[in-house]
């Protein structure tokens, strides 16, 4: 271009800018704030993800949520939608729920509020099939179309296991035709999903950053019948983990039961959530596994999970079913202290207590060594 010096150092010198000074200038790391981060809907899961009680997901990234059946995966994904409607910095984000399994039949307004019920939408790139993706190809077409439109979005795919592929559909029809014609069936060559993920998810990642969007992918666990120490595995290939900022695994803990008219009735389940890959803190594993009660009639019980965490770690004391919460100036049963927190609107104070205790535990995990770099 005429009149423009192609040498960057020379251009900087022309304007009195020291290139070396620019390179050496410290740039502050992006902090987890309401402007850039979103809650998972669970204080304890937020802490397990980011060490922050209010935020678990950062704009511009992809997250992988893997778990057993009925272990709370859909509840957690939809709760992030509800949290977005409590955060003014996400009010313009489109809420896309790709219900591939057709399994999310709960009352959205009852569990997640009127705004979520009104704002949540299905992928709409294919006008002929507007309700959900059906193949791995259509899933990526939906995502890339949203990115091209430029609007920020939060997109959850439930689940990638339920997606088929064009290749698998073609093979199925060929086998059906062979059976009808009395011919030998052609063997299966796989569905090609792992390769397709690997080839396309990279382009999606750059689009998420450009639009300040969030992509969440749900996966199902499978029994690991091969060699290795892991009892569970999942499908979809290595790229789903490689490119994920967080990989969270959930499992079913103890069932929550209540005695009703002489019978023990199941009223909920305790979701066990473990962060297996964490690009925020690098920390994970069973030592930081959190337990989240989920009630059929209520959804995620965040207050109850916080009370249990504070008691289990002996921040509060419990004896014979009576809890001593000295900092809350309260003594009573678990149900009574939960009611006290909710009636007095002490949820924020409760989250801070959990964050303080979490930090104390993390500080005790620090290995004290001489620093190699200053």
N, C-alpha and C positions, 0 to 999 in steps of 0.2 A: 504494500500500500504506500503511495507516495506521501512523503512528509512524516512518516512514522518510523522511529528508530527500532529495528527488529531486536536489538540487544536489550534485554530487560534491565541489566545493571546500568547501562548507559541512560535508558529512559528514566530510571529512578534518580540517577545523578543529576539529570537535567532539571528535575523538580525538587532537588535538595533532599532526597530520601536516601537513607543509608540502608542498602539491601541487607547487610549483615545484621543491622539492628532489628530489621523486620523479622528475620529468621530466628533471632535469639529471643524475641519478645515472647513472654509466657502468655499462653492463651488459657483462660479459665475453662475448666471442664464444665460441660452442661450439667446443671443440677436438676434433681428431681423436684419439680415444682408443679403447681396446678396448670401452668402455661404449657408444659410439655409432657406431663405424665398423668396416668389414669389409674384409679384403684381397681383391684380385681374384685372388690366386693367383700373381701375378707382381710381383716387387719393382720392376722397371723400369716396368711399367704403373702401379703405385701411385704412383711418383714423377711420372710424366707426368700423373696425375690430380690429385694433392693435394700434391706436393712432399714427401710422407712415405713412407718405405720400407715401412711395414707396413699402410697403409690406402688404399683407393681408393674405396669406396662408403660413404656416410653413411646412417644410418637415416632413413626418412621421405621418400625421394625416388625418382624414376623415372629410369632410365638407358637409353640407346638405343645398341645395338651393331650397326653396319652393316658388311657386308664381302662380299668375293668368296666364291665357293664354295670349301670346303676351306681356308679361311684361319684357322681356329682359333676361330671364334665359339662353337661349342658347347663346346669345351674350356674356354674362359674362363668361360662361364656356369656350367658344372658345377663348376669349380674353386672358385667362390665358395661353393657348397654345402659343399664339403670344408673350406674355411676357416672356415665358420660352426661346424663341429663341433670346431674347435680353439680357438674363442673362447667362453668360458663365458657371455658376455653375449648370445650368440645361440643358446644351447642349446635354448631353448623356441620358437624360430622354426620354423614349419612350412616344409618345403621342397617347393615346388610347381613341377614341371616340366611345362609345357604343350607336349608334343611334337606340334605340329600337323603337321609334315612327316613324322613317323614315321621320322626319320633318325638318332636317337641310340640306336644299337644296341650300343654298346660295353659291356664288362663294368664296371659301376659299382663293384663291390667292388674289382676289381683296380686301377683307376685312381684312385678317389676314397675308398676305404675302406669298412669294414663299416657304419659309422654312416650314411653317405650312402645306401648300398644299402638299408638298413633304413628310413630316414626319408623318402626322397624319395617323393612321391606325385603322382598326376595330379589335375587339377581334378575336383571331385566334386559340383558344384552340380546338374548334370543326371545323375540316377541311371541314366537309360536309356543315356547315352553318357558313361561315366565316364573314358575314357582321355585325351581331349583336347578342346579347343574345335574347332569346325568352321566357325563363322561369326563375324564380328566382333561380332554381337549376343551369342552365347554366351560369347565371351571376356570381355566386360564384365560379363555376368551372373555369371560365375565370380568375377571380381575383387571386385565389389560384395558378393557373398554372403560372401566371406572377410572383408571389412571389417566387415560387419554382425555376424559372429560374434565379432569383437573380438580374436582371437588374432593375435600378430605372425607375419609370414610373409616368405619370400623367394620371389618368383614370377618365373620366366623363361618367356617365350613364344618358341618356336622353330618357325616365325617368323611375323611378322605378314603376310608376303607370301602365306603358304599359307592364310590365312583367306579364306573367301569371304564372301558376304553374302546375306541373305534375298532382297534385290532381284535380285542376280545369279542366284541359283538359280531364282527365278520366271521371269526372262527366258530362261534356258537351256531351261526346260521349254516355254515358249511357242514358242520357235524350233523345238524338236524336234517339237512338235505341228503347227506350220505346215508343216514338211517332210513329215511323214507325210500331211497332208491335201492336199499339193500346192499350198499357198498360198505367197505371198511372205513371206519371213521379215521380222520386225520388227527394225529396227536396234537396236544396243546403246546404252544410255544410261549405261554405266559401272556400277561396283558400289557407289558411294556410301560407300566405306570412309573416304576422307579426311574427309568431312563428319561421319561417325559418330565418328571419333577426336576431331575438334575439339569435338563437342558433349558427349562423355562423359569424356574424360581429365581434365578439370578436377575433376570430382567424385571421381575416383580419387585425385588428388593430395592432397586434404584428408584422405581416408581413410588414406592411407599415413602421414601425419604423426600422425594420432590413434592409430594402432596400432603406430608405430615399425617399419613394414614397408618392404621394398625391392621395387620392380618393375623388371624388366629386359626389354626388348623387343629381339628380334633382327630385323634386316632384311637383305635381299639387295641387292647392287648391280646396277645396270643400265647398259648403255652409253648415254651421253648423245648422242642423235642430233640434238638441237636446238642452239641457239646457246649460247655461253658458254665459259668457260675450263675448267670441270670436265669431265673425260673420263668420270666416273662420276656416276650419279644413283641415286635410289631412289624407291620408291612410298610411299603412305600419307599424303601431304599435309604441309603446313608445321607443323601442330600437334605432330607427333612430335618435331621438333627444338625448337620453341619452348618446350615444357614440360619438355624433358630437362635434368637437371642436368649430365650429361655426354653428349656424343655422340662415340663412339669408332668409327673406321673401321679395318678390317683388310684386308690384302691378302697375297697369297702372294709371299714372297720366294724366295730360292734353295732348291731342293730339297736335302735333306741325304742324301748317299749314302755307302755303305760298300762296299768291295771284298770280295765274298764269292764264293769258288770261281771266280775269274777273271771275275766279272761285277760291274758297278757296280749295286748294289741301292739303291733309294730306301728310307730308313729313317725319314724325317721331313721336315719343312718348316719354314722360318723364317717365322714370322708377323710381318708389319710392322704395328704398331698406332700410329695417330695420333689424338690427341684434337682434334677439330675444334671442339667447343664445350665450355667449361669454366667452370662457375659457381663452382668452388672458388678457382681462382687466376687465371682469365682468360687463361691462357697455353695455347698449342697450336701446331698447324702442323707442317710437315715437319721443322723444326729440332729438334723434341722427339719425333720419331718414334722408337719403340723397337722392337728386334728380339727376338723370343721364339722360341727353338727349341722345336718340339713333335715328339716322337718317337712313332711309331705304337705302340711297345711300352711306352712310359713315360708319355707325356703331356707337360705343360709342363716344360721343363728350366730351372728358375729359377736354379740354381747356374751352369749353363753360360752363361745370358744375362748374369749378373752378371760372370762372368770375361771374356766378350767385351766388355762395356761398359767395364770397367776398363782393358782392354788397348787398345781402340780410342781411348779418350780419353787414352792414355799415362800413366795412373795407375800401371799396371804396364808393364814393357817386354817386348817379344817380339822374338827374333831367331832366324831359322832354325828356327822351331817350338818354341823353348825360352822359357818364361815366367819372368820374374824378379819374384817377389812378395816384396819386401823386408819389408813389414810382417807377412807370414805366415812369414817365414824359410824360404821354400821356392823351389826352382828345379826346373823340369821341363816336360814337354809339357802341352798343354791338358788331355788326359785325366788325366794324373797330378795336376795341381793340383786338378781337380774331385774326383778320388778322395780327395785329401788333405783337402779341405774337408769332404767327407761323412764320412770315417772319423774325423776329429777333432772332428766336430760344430761346425764353425766357421761355419755358415750365418748365424747372427745377426751375427757379426763381419763377414762378407762383405757383408751388407745395409747395415751401418753405413758400410762403405767406399764403397759405391755412393751412399748418401745424402750423405756428405761431399763426394764428387766432384760429384754433381748440384748441391749447394748452391754449390760453387765456380764451376761453369759458369753457374748462374743469377746469381750475384753479378757475374760479368763481363758479363752482359747488361744490368745496371742502367744506366739513363741518369741521370747525375748532373746534377741541376738544382736550383735554389733551390726550396724547398717553398713553395707558395702558401698553404697552410693549416696552422696549428699547433693 
